[in-house]
């Protein structure tokens, strides 16, 4: 009689790990403007490091009076997944040691690589050079200025489209993480989805240029998934206000209508400060 076939153990998914795992607080990121706790999360034999941002640790923002920042972080992840680009680490909304909050998978980056390293630079002169896109001039001390540039990188270009969709009000260099496999992630999406135009980003290098075919296809799929009764639309309706959801639809429609990357406009500052 032959031995029974061994069934491999089910690997716990990132979402299940974050949503159902036991959270243990290990420390706090002190320099963050809101409470950011570093935790281990354990579930069915799998353990990982994650970030937990409890709602009670958020500082009130006058221009984001509705809902909370934690739900906006989860909404950004949902939109990123719908675009198919995996630009936001797995993120869930759940109860934790200090109440409801956002829990996001920690992204390990090589020790020798700093946040945004290889993607941002300061250069002399007025032109960015081959392989770079200009952002603007920055003071570097002693009355000197230098040109701040970002890489002409397909990963950043996708992220610039995501930011335009979610109306990201704070895309800084420190919010760019690249893991050991070279996958780019954007983090810190609390100030997003405002119904008013508040796009502030370092990724203006493609402003006014035609969208790629890849981006157009992803946006078309996203528009379909935002239709009434669709799963994504229902999920976002749980996380942001009806006016904010409608504004997402309008931003996607506008990108597809123009076929071009967003350009700076309005009274809102175009570049976050500090930029990194």
C-alpha positions as CSV (number, residue, x, y, z in Angstrom):
1,X,0.0,0.0,0.0
2,X,1.5,3.3,-1.1
3,X,2.0,6.1,1.4
4,X,-0.7,8.8,1.3
5,X,0.3,11.9,-0.6
6,X,1.5,14.7,1.6
7,X,-0.5,17.9,1.2
8,X,1.8,21.0,1.6
9,X,0.8,23.4,4.3
10,X,-1.1,26.5,3.1
11,X,1.1,29.5,3.0
12,X,-0.6,32.4,4.9
13,X,-1.2,35.3,2.5
14,X,0.1,38.7,3.3
15,X,-3.4,40.0,3.7
16,X,-4.5,37.2,6.1
17,X,-1.3,37.6,8.1
18,X,-1.9,41.3,8.6
19,X,-5.6,41.0,9.1
20,X,-5.8,38.1,11.5
21,X,-2.3,37.8,13.0
22,X,-1.4,38.6,16.6
23,X,0.2,42.1,16.8
24,X,3.0,42.7,19.2
25,X,4.4,46.3,19.4
26,X,8.2,46.3,19.3
27,X,9.0,50.0,19.0
28,X,8.0,53.4,17.6
29,X,9.2,55.6,14.7
30,X,9.7,58.8,16.7
31,X,10.3,61.2,13.8
32,X,6.9,60.5,12.3
33,X,4.3,63.3,12.6
34,X,1.6,60.7,13.7
35,X,1.9,57.6,15.8
36,X,3.8,54.9,13.8
37,X,4.4,51.7,15.7
38,X,6.7,48.9,14.5
39,X,5.2,45.5,15.3
40,X,5.6,41.8,14.7
41,X,2.6,40.0,13.4
42,X,2.2,36.2,13.7
43,X,-0.5,33.9,12.2
44,X,-0.5,30.1,11.6
45,X,3.2,29.7,11.8
46,X,4.2,32.8,9.7
47,X,5.7,35.9,11.2
48,X,6.6,39.3,9.7
49,X,7.4,42.8,10.6
50,X,4.7,45.4,10.0
51,X,3.8,49.1,10.7
52,X,0.7,49.9,12.8
53,X,-0.8,53.4,12.7
54,X,-3.6,53.7,15.2
55,X,-6.3,56.2,14.4
56,X,-6.0,57.6,18.0
57,X,-2.4,58.6,17.2
58,X,-3.4,60.8,14.3
59,X,-3.1,64.6,14.5
60,X,-6.2,66.4,13.2
61,X,-5.8,68.1,9.8
62,X,-8.0,71.1,8.9
63,X,-8.2,70.1,5.3
64,X,-9.1,66.4,6.0
65,X,-12.1,66.8,8.3
66,X,-13.8,63.6,7.2
67,X,-12.8,60.1,8.2
68,X,-9.2,59.3,9.1
69,X,-5.8,58.9,7.6
70,X,-5.7,55.1,8.3
71,X,-8.6,54.4,6.0
72,X,-7.0,56.5,3.3
73,X,-3.9,54.4,3.5
74,X,-5.9,51.3,2.9
75,X,-7.8,52.9,0.1
76,X,-4.5,53.8,-1.6
77,X,-3.5,50.1,-1.4
78,X,-6.9,49.0,-2.9
79,X,-6.5,51.4,-5.9
80,X,-2.8,50.3,-6.4
81,X,-3.9,46.7,-6.6
82,X,-6.7,47.5,-9.0
83,X,-4.2,49.2,-11.3
84,X,-2.2,46.0,-11.2
85,X,1.1,47.6,-10.3
86,X,1.6,46.5,-6.7
87,X,3.0,49.9,-5.8
88,X,1.7,50.0,-2.2
89,X,2.7,47.3,0.4
90,X,-0.1,45.1,1.5
91,X,-2.3,47.2,3.9
92,X,-5.3,46.4,6.0
93,X,-7.6,48.1,8.4
94,X,-8.1,46.3,11.7
95,X,-8.2,46.5,15.5
96,X,-4.9,46.6,17.3
97,X,-3.5,47.1,20.7
98,X,-4.5,50.8,20.6
99,X,-7.7,50.5,18.7
100,X,-8.5,50.6,15.0
101,X,-5.7,51.4,12.7
102,X,-3.8,50.7,9.5
103,X,-1.4,47.8,9.4
104,X,1.1,47.6,6.6
105,X,3.7,45.0,5.7
106,X,7.2,46.3,6.5
107,X,9.4,46.6,3.4
108,X,13.1,45.5,3.9
109,X,15.6,47.6,1.9
110,X,19.2,46.8,1.5
111,X,21.3,48.4,4.2
112,X,23.5,50.2,1.8
113,X,20.6,51.8,0.0
114,X,18.9,54.8,1.5
115,X,15.3,55.8,0.9
116,X,15.0,57.1,-2.6
117,X,18.6,56.3,-3.3
118,X,19.3,56.2,-7.1
119,X,16.0,57.7,-7.9
120,X,16.6,61.3,-6.7
121,X,19.6,63.6,-7.1
122,X,20.9,67.2,-7.0
123,X,22.9,68.2,-10.0
124,X,24.7,71.4,-11.1
125,X,23.5,73.2,-14.2
126,X,20.0,73.8,-15.7
127,X,19.4,70.6,-17.5
128,X,18.8,67.2,-15.9
129,X,21.0,65.1,-18.2
130,X,20.2,61.8,-19.9
131,X,18.1,59.4,-17.9
132,X,16.8,62.1,-15.5
133,X,13.8,64.3,-15.3
134,X,13.9,67.8,-13.8
135,X,11.8,68.7,-10.7
136,X,13.0,72.2,-9.9
137,X,15.7,74.2,-8.3
138,X,16.6,73.9,-4.6
139,X,18.8,75.9,-2.3
140,X,21.8,74.0,-1.1
141,X,23.4,76.6,1.1
142,X,25.7,79.6,0.8
143,X,23.5,81.1,-1.8
144,X,23.9,78.2,-4.2
145,X,21.1,76.3,-6.0
146,X,21.1,73.0,-7.6
147,X,18.7,71.2,-9.9
148,X,16.6,68.5,-8.1
149,X,15.9,65.6,-10.5
150,X,14.3,62.2,-10.4
151,X,15.2,59.2,-12.5
152,X,13.4,58.6,-15.8
153,X,12.3,55.3,-14.4
154,X,9.2,53.2,-15.4
155,X,8.5,52.4,-11.8
156,X,8.4,56.0,-10.8
157,X,6.3,56.8,-13.9
158,X,3.6,54.3,-12.7
159,X,3.7,55.8,-9.3
160,X,3.1,59.3,-10.7
161,X,-0.1,58.0,-12.3
162,X,-1.2,56.4,-9.0
163,X,-0.5,59.7,-7.2
164,X,-2.6,61.6,-9.7
165,X,-5.5,59.2,-9.2
166,X,-5.5,59.2,-5.4
167,X,-4.6,62.9,-5.3
168,X,-1.6,62.4,-3.1
169,X,-0.8,65.5,-1.1
170,X,2.7,64.4,0.1
171,X,4.9,62.4,-2.3
172,X,8.3,62.9,-0.8
173,X,11.6,61.2,-1.6
174,X,11.5,59.5,1.8
175,X,8.3,57.8,0.8
176,X,10.0,55.7,-1.9
177,X,11.3,52.3,-0.9
178,X,13.1,49.8,-3.1
179,X,13.5,46.2,-1.9
180,X,16.3,43.8,-2.5
181,X,14.6,42.5,-5.7
182,X,14.3,46.0,-7.1
183,X,10.6,46.4,-6.5
184,X,9.6,50.0,-5.9
185,X,7.0,50.8,-3.2
186,X,5.4,54.1,-2.2
187,X,4.4,54.5,1.5
188,X,2.7,57.1,3.7
189,X,-0.7,57.7,1.9
190,X,-2.6,59.3,4.7
191,X,-3.2,62.7,3.0
192,X,-4.9,61.3,-0.1
193,X,-8.3,61.2,-1.8
194,X,-9.3,64.8,-0.9
195,X,-12.1,66.0,-3.2
196,X,-10.2,69.2,-3.9
197,X,-7.0,69.2,-6.0
198,X,-4.1,68.8,-3.5
199,X,-1.6,66.9,-5.6
200,X,1.9,67.6,-4.3
201,X,4.7,65.4,-5.5
202,X,8.3,65.2,-6.6
203,X,7.3,63.2,-9.7
204,X,6.5,66.0,-12.1
205,X,9.1,65.0,-14.7
206,X,6.5,63.6,-17.1
207,X,4.0,66.5,-16.6
208,X,2.1,67.1,-19.8
209,X,3.7,64.1,-21.6
210,X,1.5,61.4,-23.2
211,X,0.6,58.5,-20.9
212,X,2.1,55.1,-21.8
213,X,-0.1,52.4,-23.4
214,X,0.4,50.5,-20.2
215,X,-0.9,53.3,-18.1
216,X,-3.9,53.9,-20.4
217,X,-4.9,50.2,-20.2
218,X,-4.5,50.2,-16.4
219,X,-6.7,53.3,-16.1
220,X,-9.4,51.8,-18.3
221,X,-9.5,48.8,-16.1
222,X,-9.6,51.0,-13.0
223,X,-12.5,53.0,-14.5
224,X,-14.5,49.9,-15.0
225,X,-13.8,48.7,-11.5
226,X,-15.1,52.0,-10.1
227,X,-18.5,51.6,-11.6
228,X,-21.5,51.4,-9.3
229,X,-21.9,48.0,-7.7
230,X,-18.3,46.9,-8.5
231,X,-16.2,45.5,-5.6
232,X,-13.6,48.2,-5.6
233,X,-16.3,51.0,-5.6
234,X,-18.0,49.3,-2.7
235,X,-14.8,48.9,-0.8
236,X,-13.7,52.5,-1.4
237,X,-17.2,53.6,-0.3
238,X,-16.4,52.1,3.1
239,X,-13.1,54.0,3.4
240,X,-13.7,57.5,1.9
241,X,-16.6,59.8,1.5
242,X,-19.1,59.7,-1.4
243,X,-17.7,63.1,-2.7
244,X,-14.2,61.7,-2.5
245,X,-15.1,58.6,-4.4
246,X,-16.8,60.6,-7.1
247,X,-13.6,62.7,-7.3
248,X,-11.6,59.6,-7.9
249,X,-13.8,58.7,-10.8
250,X,-13.5,62.2,-12.2
251,X,-9.7,62.2,-12.0
252,X,-9.5,58.8,-13.8
253,X,-11.9,60.1,-16.5
254,X,-9.8,63.2,-16.9
255,X,-6.5,61.3,-17.3
256,X,-8.1,59.1,-20.0
257,X,-9.7,62.1,-21.7
258,X,-6.4,64.1,-22.0
259,X,-4.2,61.1,-22.4
260,X,-1.5,62.9,-20.6
261,X,0.2,63.1,-17.2
262,X,-1.1,65.7,-14.8
263,X,0.5,69.1,-14.7
264,X,0.8,71.4,-11.7
265,X,-2.1,73.7,-11.2
266,X,-4.2,75.6,-8.8
267,X,-3.3,77.3,-5.5
268,X,-1.9,74.3,-3.8
269,X,1.9,74.0,-3.7
270,X,3.1,71.6,-6.4
271,X,6.1,70.2,-4.5
272,X,6.0,69.0,-0.8
273,X,8.3,70.5,1.7
274,X,10.8,69.3,2.7
275,X,11.0,67.3,-0.5
276,X,12.7,64.3,1.1
